[in-house]
Amino acid sequence: MLLYKPSSMVSLTDVDKEILELLREGRATQSYIVDETGRSRQYIHNRLGILAAAGYLENIHAKTALYELVDDPLADEENGG
């Protein structure tokens, strides 16, 4: 039995926070996130997978790699959690 949220085990990197900030503005494709962060496509792909597995975001269109925020961990940080 899990006594914690899986997302509580994710240590957010600075790039994760950049990704989450972009998704706070609305849905975004992986390509857009790559362009905005200046990071490699593979690195962003990996981080998106980790953030999705943690339950923070969801890939809502696989063909275009369109993501949306579903649980904002930055809001928790801002609220002292």
N, C-alpha and C positions, 0 to 999 in steps of 0.2 A: 504494500500500500504506500503510495506517495504522500508524503506529508508536506511537500513543497511544490510550488509551480516550477516546471522545467525552466522557465525563463529566469528564475532566480539564480540559476547556475551560469548564466551568460555574463561574461565580463565585457562591457561595451568598450570598444575601441573608439578613438577619435573619428575614424572613418564611419563606424557604425552610427555615431551621433550625427555626422553629416548626412548619411543616408536617411536617418529618421527625420531630420529637419526637412529634407526635401519632400519626404512623404507626408509630412504635416501639412504641406501646401496642397496636397492632392495626389492622385495616382501618378505613377511615373514608370517608364520602361527602364529596363536594365541599361539600354544604350544611353538614355538621357542621364541616368545616374553616373555612368562612366564619363560622359562628357562634362558633367557638372563638377565631379570630384577630381578629375584628371588621373584617376587610378586605372590600373589595367582591367580589362574586361574579366579576366579570370579571377582577380582578387575581389572585384565587386560581386561576381557570380557566387564565389565562396561565402562572402559576408551575407549576401541576400539569403542564401541557403541556411546559414546559421540563425539569422534573425527570424526567418520563416519557421524553422524548427522550434525556436523558442516561443513561437506564438505571437510575435510582435507584428508581423506582416504576413500577407498572403499573396501568392502569385495567382491573380484572377484571370489571366489569359496566357496560357503556356506558349502559344506561337509567337506572341510579341513580348513575352516576359514582362507583362504589365503587373505592377505590384501596388498594393494599397496597405496602409497602416490599419491594423485592427486592435492593437493594444499598445499604447504609447508609454514606454518605460521612462521617457524623458519627463513626462508629466508627473510620474511617481517621484523622480528626483527633485523636481521643482517644488513638490508638495512635502518634501522632507522624508519620503519613503524610500 
